[in-house]
Structures are given as C-alpha cells and as structure tokens.
C-alpha cells in the first residue's frame, strides 16, 4: 500500500489492521479468488492507499507501543 498498490490476503495476523478494507481479506484461497474476480481491490486510488499506509509508519508504531507501556506501568498492581 505504501507504493499505492492494494493487497489481497488472508484474514490473519496483522493484515486486518493493516489493510485499508477488510473486504480485501479472505479466509481461504477461494475467498481470495472471488475478491480478485469482483475487482474489489480496484476501488482505491493510489493516493488513498499511500495515505492509509502512512498510518503505519515506524514512528506511529513506536508511539503506540510507548503509549501501551505507559498505560501498563501506571496500572496499580495490588
């Protein structure tokens, strides 16, 4: 997506979070084939994809993890 190209993949791991649209994810090869036949991946412009991909920069990941760790460290353990 960072290059302006959509991806179709399995609905596993980080792909649901990373992909611009969960409709581009499938549970099996048949699902992926159907997604490609319906051309769902062509609904997004390169600019849309690049913009979405920028949400997942290294800086954003580090910032999110730092926030999670701060929240965990501030949790009062008894």
Protein Blocks (a to p, Z undefined) as FASTA:
>chain_A
ZZopacddddehjllmmpmblklpcfbfklmmmmmmnommmmpcfklmmmmmmmmgfklm
mmmmmmmmmmmmmpccZZ
